[in-house]
Amino acid sequence: MSDKVVAELQEPTPAVGDGGPDMIQLLTPEGQRVSHPDYDKYVADLTPEDLRSFYRDLVLIRRLDAEGYALQRQGELGLWPSLLGQEAAQVGSGRALKPHDFVFPTYREHGVGFVRGMDPQSSLQLFRGVSQGGWDPQENNFHLYTIVIGAQALHATGYAMGVRMDGNVGTGDPDRDTAVICYFGDGASSQGDVNEAFVYAASFDAPVVFFCQNNQWAISEPVEKQTRIPLFQRARGFGFPGVRVDGNDILATYAVTQHCLDEARNGNGPLLIEAYTYRMGAHTTADDPTKYRVSAEVEEWKFRDPILRLKTLLAHEGMADEAFFTRIDEEADQFAAELREGCVTMETMPGETMWDHVYAEDHPVMEAERAAYLAYKASFEEAN
């Protein structure tokens, strides 16, 4: 363990608060660029085109989320977990990844999947119930959504342990050294699976970055009910460093995630990132947040909107004009129309396909269950 890591672990723990002095920020809610001695270098080479691309991703992902919500309300999806307000945390961290890094998401990382190149129709397939997953995890190094809270932390840690055992960490070869990133929320940080993953990751120096999107609410439980100290400080108890970043600041999230991924690839994992953000909508469409939080809190967080602050920077610095913003809005409209058309015209897969990919090879139990299902299905046809 390096002297720097030891020093970080010995620092006093700050109290839970509104971000606090330890929160890394490069772009204020007012859209003003601020400097940070440790993280400026990670955004120094970003061009105006890069920043415009960031903005485009944010807008399209928010539109994807809005369309998913509307489709569920209109009976086209069974459920939709919204990411409204968390776009910068997902785009910033997702854009920091290299193609050969591997992602383990929850069920809310629509934005990370989008920037990894995943077809957004895939997540709609899942929540429409016409597929048993919706995509090949190997295609974009983006694992299937995990509905069981916190279980993906164990999957990510196991994969990262395999990366180390294969010798694909700390070699100095940027095309070989690999990092794993695992997403979860503040509520999942209290789950046994996440804490067990921390134990194993630390014990085996796994090249994994744990990315906690602290959106302040674990369904109806506020974060104050879960911890006495900031969530990023929980890493100290397991012997690895943690950092808190403004999750509504895409530049800071991009920079901090780059740093942590580099550390993991160089053999200095694991690490924990707490992205301090806010869930502007419901936990899912099965939830009513008005039952447990006040509207004034939501209104306060509107002033920290991740898209507005980047838009302000682009406009103020002359990196984008009104024609650009109009063009992105028009693209978002077309994107939404295509999403809707693709969703409502999806073909329902035959029920017997649910056994197709449970195991890599044929399995007698699966075949027996499939045969029983087909016989049951055939009984209705015979009755007619």
C-alpha positions in Angstrom: 0.0 0.0 0.0 1.5 3.4 -1.0 2.2 6.2 1.5 -0.4 8.3 -0.3 -3.1 5.7 0.3 -2.1 5.3 4.0 -2.3 9.1 4.4 -5.7 9.2 2.9 -6.9 6.5 5.2 -5.7 8.4 8.3 -7.4 11.6 7.4 -10.3 12.6 9.7 -13.8 11.8 8.5 -15.9 14.8 7.6 -19.6 15.0 8.5 -22.4 14.3 6.1 -23.5 17.5 4.4 -24.2 19.2 1.1 -21.2 17.9 -0.8 -18.8 19.3 1.7 -15.2 20.6 1.2 -13.9 17.3 0.0 -16.3 17.1 -3.0 -14.4 17.5 -6.3 -15.9 20.0 -8.6 -14.7 21.5 -11.9 -17.9 23.1 -13.1 -20.2 25.0 -10.7 -24.0 24.9 -10.9 -23.8 28.4 -12.5 -21.7 27.0 -15.3 -18.4 28.5 -14.2 -15.2 26.5 -14.7 -13.1 26.2 -11.5 -9.7 24.6 -11.1 -8.5 21.7 -9.1 -4.8 20.9 -8.7 -5.2 17.1 -8.9 -7.8 16.8 -11.6 -7.4 19.7 -14.1 -5.0 17.6 -16.1 -7.7 15.0 -17.0 -9.8 17.6 -18.8 -7.0 19.8 -20.1 -7.1 18.2 -23.5 -10.8 18.2 -24.0 -11.7 20.2 -27.1 -14.8 22.3 -27.7 -16.0 19.4 -29.9 -15.6 17.0 -27.0 -17.6 19.3 -24.8 -20.3 19.6 -27.4 -20.3 15.8 -27.7 -20.8 15.6 -23.9 -23.8 17.9 -24.2 -25.3 15.9 -26.9 -25.0 12.7 -24.9 -26.7 14.4 -21.9 -29.6 15.7 -23.9 -30.2 12.4 -25.8 -30.0 10.4 -22.6 -32.5 12.6 -20.8 -34.8 12.2 -23.8 -34.4 8.4 -23.7 -35.3 8.5 -20.0 -38.4 10.7 -20.6 -39.5 8.5 -23.4 -39.1 5.4 -21.3 -41.2 7.0 -18.5 -43.9 8.0 -21.0 -44.0 4.5 -22.6 -44.5 2.9 -19.2 -47.3 5.3 -18.3 -49.0 4.4 -21.6 -48.8 0.7 -20.9 -46.0 -0.1 -23.4 -43.5 -1.0 -20.7 -43.9 -3.0 -17.5 -41.6 -0.7 -15.5 -39.1 2.1 -16.0 -36.3 3.1 -13.6 -35.6 6.8 -14.2 -32.1 8.4 -14.3 -33.4 12.0 -14.4 -30.8 14.2 -12.7 -28.0 11.6 -12.8 -27.1 12.1 -16.5 -23.7 13.7 -15.8 -22.6 11.0 -13.4 -23.3 8.4 -16.1 -22.0 10.2 -19.1 -18.9 11.5 -17.4 -17.9 8.1 -16.0 -18.9 6.2 -19.1 -16.9 8.4 -21.3 -13.8 7.9 -19.1 -13.8 4.2 -19.9 -11.6 2.5 -22.4 -13.2 0.0 -24.9 -11.6 -3.0 -23.2 -12.8 -2.0 -19.7 -15.8 -3.9 -18.4 -19.0 -2.4 -16.9 -21.3 -4.0 -14.3 -24.5 -1.8 -14.1 -27.5 -1.8 -11.9 -30.9 -1.4 -13.7 -30.6 2.4 -14.1 -27.4 2.8 -16.2 -29.2 3.6 -19.5 -26.7 6.5 -20.0 -23.6 4.4 -19.5 -24.9 1.8 -21.9 -25.7 4.5 -24.4 -22.1 6.0 -24.4 -20.7 2.4 -24.6 -22.5 2.0 -27.9 -25.4 -0.2 -26.7 -28.6 0.0 -28.7 -31.1 1.8 -26.4 -33.8 -0.4 -27.8 -32.2 -3.2 -25.8 -33.2 -1.8 -22.4 -36.7 -1.2 -23.7 -36.9 -4.8 -24.7 -36.0 -5.8 -21.2 -38.6 -3.6 -19.5 -41.2 -4.5 -22.2 -40.7 -8.2 -21.3 -39.9 -9.4 -24.8 -36.3 -10.5 -24.0 -34.5 -12.2 -21.2 -31.8 -9.6 -21.1 -31.7 -7.8 -24.3 -28.0 -7.7 -25.3 -24.8 -9.6 -25.5 -22.5 -8.4 -22.6 -19.4 -9.1 -24.7 -20.4 -6.8 -27.5 -19.8 -3.6 -25.7 -18.3 -4.9 -22.4 -21.5 -3.9 -20.7 -23.0 -6.6 -18.5 -26.7 -7.3 -18.2 -28.8 -5.2 -15.8 -28.9 -6.5 -12.3 -32.2 -6.3 -10.5 -31.1 -7.8 -7.3 -29.7 -4.9 -5.3 -26.0 -4.9 -4.9 -25.4 -8.4 -6.5 -23.4 -6.9 -9.4 -20.7 -5.8 -6.9 -19.8 -9.4 -6.4 -19.9 -10.1 -10.1 -17.6 -7.1 -10.8 -15.2 -8.1 -8.1 -14.9 -11.7 -9.4 -14.4 -10.5 -12.9 -11.7 -8.0 -11.7 -10.0 -10.8 -9.8 -9.9 -12.7 -13.0 -8.3 -9.8 -14.8 -5.5 -9.7 -12.3 -5.0 -13.4 -12.4 -4.8 -13.2 -16.2 -2.0 -10.6 -15.8 -3.9 -7.8 -17.5 -3.1 -5.2 -15.0 0.0 -3.2 -14.2 1.9 -4.2 -17.3 2.3 -0.7 -18.7 0.6 -1.6 -21.9 -2.5 0.7 -22.3 -4.1 -1.8 -24.8 -3.9 -4.6 -22.3 -4.3 -3.2 -18.8 -7.9 -3.4 -17.9 -10.2 -1.9 -15.3 -13.7 -2.9 -14.1 -16.3 -0.5 -13.0 -19.3 -1.4 -10.8 -22.3 0.9 -10.5 -24.7 0.9 -7.5 -26.7 3.4 -5.5 -26.5 4.7 -2.0 -29.1 2.2 -0.8 -27.1 -0.7 -2.2 -24.0 0.4 -0.2 -25.8 -1.0 2.9 -26.3 -4.4 1.3 -24.2 -7.3 2.4 -23.2 -8.2 -1.2 -21.6 -4.8 -1.7 -19.7 -5.0 1.6 -18.5 -8.5 0.9 -17.3 -7.3 -2.5 -15.3 -4.6 -0.8 -13.7 -7.3 1.4 -12.7 -9.5 -1.5 -11.7 -6.6 -3.8 -9.3 -5.2 -1.1 -7.9 -8.6 -0.2 -7.1 -9.5 -3.8 -6.1 -6.0 -5.0 -8.8 -6.3 -7.7 -8.7 -3.6 -10.4 -12.2 -2.5 -9.8 -13.7 1.0 -9.3 -16.9 1.0 -7.3 -19.0 3.9 -8.5 -21.8 4.8 -6.1 -24.4 7.2 -7.4 -25.6 8.8 -4.2 -28.9 10.2 -5.4 -29.9 10.9 -1.7 -32.8 8.4 -1.6 -32.8 4.6 -1.3 -36.4 4.4 -2.6 -38.0 6.2 0.4 -35.1 6.1 2.9 -32.8 9.2 2.9 -29.1 8.7 3.0 -28.9 10.1 6.5 -30.6 7.0 7.7 -27.9 4.8 6.2 -24.6 6.3 7.3 -23.1 8.7 9.9 -20.3 9.7 7.5 -20.1 10.4 3.8 -20.4 7.2 1.8 -17.0 7.6 0.1 -15.4 7.3 3.6 -16.8 3.8 4.0 -13.9 2.6 1.8 -11.5 3.4 4.6 -12.8 0.6 6.7 -11.8 -1.9 4.0 -8.4 -0.4 3.4 -8.7 1.4 0.1 -9.3 5.0 -0.9 -12.5 6.8 -1.7 -13.4 10.1 -3.3 -16.5 12.2 -3.5 -17.3 14.0 -6.7 -20.0 16.4 -7.8 -22.2 13.9 -9.7 -24.0 16.7 -11.5 -20.7 18.1 -12.9 -19.8 16.1 -16.0 -16.2 17.4 -16.1 -15.4 16.5 -12.6 -17.0 13.1 -12.9 -15.1 12.4 -16.1 -11.8 13.5 -14.5 -12.2 11.6 -11.2 -13.3 8.4 -13.0 -10.3 8.7 -15.4 -8.0 9.0 -12.4 -9.5 6.0 -10.6 -9.6 3.8 -13.6 -5.9 4.6 -14.3 -5.1 3.7 -10.7 -7.0 0.4 -11.1 -5.3 -0.5 -14.4 -1.9 0.3 -12.9 -2.6 -2.2 -10.1 -3.6 0.2 -7.3 -7.2 -0.9 -7.0 -9.8 -1.1 -5.7 -11.2 2.4 -5.3 -14.6 3.9 -4.4 -16.2 7.0 -6.1 -19.2 8.6 -4.5 -21.0 10.7 -7.2 -23.0 13.2 -5.1 -26.2 13.7 -7.2 -30.0 13.6 -6.9 -32.8 11.4 -8.2 -35.1 14.1 -9.6 -37.9 11.6 -10.4 -39.3 8.5 -8.8 -37.2 5.4 -7.9 -39.2 3.6 -10.6 -42.6 4.1 -12.1 -43.9 1.9 -9.3 -42.9 4.6 -6.8 -44.5 7.9 -5.6 -41.8 10.1 -4.2 -44.4 12.7 -3.0 -45.2 10.3 -0.1 -41.8 10.7 1.5 -40.0 13.9 0.3 -40.9 17.6 0.0 -41.1 19.5 -3.3 -38.8 22.2 -2.0 -36.0 19.7 -1.9 -36.5 18.8 -5.6 -36.8 22.5 -6.5 -33.5 23.2 -4.8 -31.7 20.5 -6.8 -33.1 21.9 -10.1 -30.6 24.7 -9.8 -27.8 22.1 -9.9 -29.1 20.6 -13.2 -26.2 18.9 -15.0 -27.3 19.8 -18.5 -28.0 23.5 -17.8 -24.6 24.0 -16.3 -22.7 22.6 -19.3 -25.0 24.5 -21.7 -24.1 27.7 -19.8 -20.4 27.0 -20.1 -20.6 26.3 -23.8 -22.6 29.4 -24.5 -20.6 31.7 -22.2 -17.2 30.5 -23.7 -18.5 30.8 -27.3 -18.1 27.1 -27.9 -21.7 26.7 -29.0 -24.4 28.9 -30.5 -28.2 28.8 -30.5 -28.2 26.9 -33.8 -26.2 24.1 -32.2 -28.6 23.8 -29.2 -31.6 23.8 -31.6 -30.0 21.1 -33.7 -29.5 18.9 -30.7 -33.1 19.4 -29.6 -34.3 18.4 -33.0 -32.1 15.3 -33.0 -33.5 14.4 -29.6 -37.0 14.7 -31.0 -36.1 12.3 -33.9 -34.4 10.0 -31.4 -37.5 9.8 -29.2 -39.7 9.1 -32.2 -37.4 6.2 -33.3 -37.4 4.8 -29.7 -41.2 4.9 -29.6 -41.6 3.3 -33.0 -39.1 0.6 -32.2 -40.7 -0.2 -28.8 -44.3 -0.5 -29.9 -43.4 -2.7 -32.9 -41.2 -5.1 -31.0 -42.0 -8.8 -31.6 -42.8 -10.8 -28.5 -40.4 -13.7 -28.2 -41.8 -17.2 -27.7 -42.0 -18.3 -24.1 -39.8 -21.3 -24.6 -36.8 -19.0 -25.4 -36.4 -18.2 -21.7 -34.4 -21.4 -21.3 -32.0 -20.7 -24.3 -29.2 -18.9 -22.5 -29.4 -20.1 -18.9 -26.3 -22.3 -19.4 -23.6 -22.2 -22.1 -24.3 -25.8 -23.0 -27.5 -28.0 -23.1 -28.6 -28.8 -19.6 -31.0 -31.7 -18.8 -33.0 -29.8 -16.2 -33.5 -26.9 -18.6 -34.6 -29.2 -21.4 -37.0 -31.0 -19.1 -38.5 -27.7 -18.0 -38.8 -26.5 -21.6 -40.5 -29.8 -22.6 -43.0 -29.4 -19.8 -43.7 -25.8 -20.8 -44.2 -26.8 -24.5 -46.5 -29.7 -23.4 -48.6 -27.3 -21.3 -48.7 -24.8 -24.1 -49.8 -27.5 -26.6 -52.6 -28.6 -24.2 -54.5 -25.3 -25.0 -54.1 -25.8 -28.7 -55.5 -29.4 -28.4 -58.4 -28.1 -26.4 -59.4 -25.8 -29.2 
